[in-house]
Amino acid sequence: MQGVGGWLGFLVFVLGILSPARMLFQTIANIRETAIMGQVLGPNASIYIQFSWALVAASAAGSIFLAYRLLAVHRWSSVRIVLIGLWCLASIPTLIDALVGSILFPEFVGAIVSEALWSAAKSSISATIWTAYLMKSKRVANTYIKDNDETQHIFG
């Protein structure tokens, strides 16, 4: 098996379409909740809303880049980049959001931290599954060239 199909194709679909869409819809829901709670949260609510849009834009762009990399560059370096990217997307946006939320809304730090830990745990499960797939899959091994000597042998 070779090429971007099967589970590898599904991963590309998840990274390129499903994850950015999920991030967008989740952010819209969080922003609605923040807007509704605006009077309780105070003036920092508008700062948090702007921050949320910037964070989701960066996260979605990162996810789309990972999908593009798997589709366009069939070298083992793409797999390494995607592995690092999966783990970064699983933890960094959640931790940054929790940090900013805790700074802007210190009275809710307990709820913010517990929600962030739960979210990071769920994302880590997904990253673990995809890491195992990328490291063990024959399709991935056959699709992404592992070294320059092999590349030169194939392409001259």
N, C-alpha and C positions, 0 to 999 in steps of 0.2 A: 504494500500500500504506500502510495506517495501522493503528495499534493494536499491542498487545503480542503479537506472534506471530512465527513464523519464527525467525530467529537472535536477535532481541531477546527473544522468549519463552524461547529456550534460555539466554540470558545470565541472565535472571531466575531460571530453574530452577537454573542453576549457582550463582548468588549466594545464593539462598534455601535450597537443599537440598544440592546436591552439595558445595560448598565447606565449609559447616559440618560436614557428615558426614565429609568427608576430614580436616578439622582435628581433629575428635573422635577418629577412629580412629588418626590419626598420633600424637596426644598420648597415647592409651592405650598404643600400642606403645612410645613413648619413655619413658613412666612405668614400664612393665614392665621395660624395659632398665635404667632408672635404679635400680629396686627390686632387680633381680638384682645390679647392680654396687654396691649400697648399702654393702657392707663395704669395698670398695676406695675408693669415693667419700667415705665418712665421713659425719659428721652433717649436712653440707650437702645431702645427697641429699633429705632430707625437705623442706627449704626449697625446693629446686628443684622438687620435685613439686607443692607448693602453688602456687608461682609459675606453673608450667606450666598448671595448671587455670585460674588467673585470666587468663592470657594467651589461652588458647584461648576462654574465655568472652567476653572482650572482642572478640577477632577474629571469632568467629562472630556475635556481636551486630552488629558493624559490617557484616558481609557480608549478614546478613538485613535490616538497615536499608536497604542499597543496593538490594536486590531490592524491598523495600516501596516505596521512593521511585520506582523505575521504574514500578511498577504503579499507584501511587496519585496521583502528582503529575505531570501531563503538561505540564510546563513545561521550557524549555531549562535552567533552573537544576538540574533533576534530573540531566540528562546531565552537567553540570559537576561536580556533587557525586559522581556515580558515577565519573567519570574520576579525580578526586582520590582517592576512596576506593579504587579499584582499585590505584593506585600506592602508596598508604599500606599497604594490605593485602599488597602484593607485597614490601614492604621492611621496614617498621617492626617488625612482630612478629618477623621473622627476626633483625633487628639487635638488638632488645631481648633476645631469647632468647640470642643469641651473647654479648652483653655480660654478662648475668647468669650464664650458664654459665662464662664466662671468669673472672669474679670469684669464683664459688663453687668452681670447679675449675681453678685456674691451671695445674696440671700437664698439662691436656688442651687448652690454649688453641690449639695448632696444629690439632688435629683439629676443634675447635669452629669455628674461623674458616673453615677450608676447607669444612666442611659448610655453614656459613651462606652463604658466597659462592656455592656451587653451588645452594643452595635459592633464594637471591635471584635468581640468573640465570634459573632455570626460571620463577619467578613473574613476572619481568620480561618474558619472552617472551610469556606469556599476557596480561599487562597491555597489551603493545604491540599484540597482535592485536585485543583488545577495544577499545582506544583507536581504532585505525584503523577498525574497524567502526562504532563510535558516531559518529565524525566524518564518515564518508563515506556511511552508509546513508540511502537515501531513506525507508525506513520510520521510522527515528529522526527524520529531518527533518520528516516528515509527522505524527508522533505527538506530538512535544514542541514546544510553542509557543515561539517565540524572543523575543518582546517583549510588553510590556504593551499596546501599541496594538492588536496583533492579538488579544490576549485580550479587550480591551474591545469590539472590533469583533464578535467571535463571541458573547460572552456579555452584551453590552450595558452 
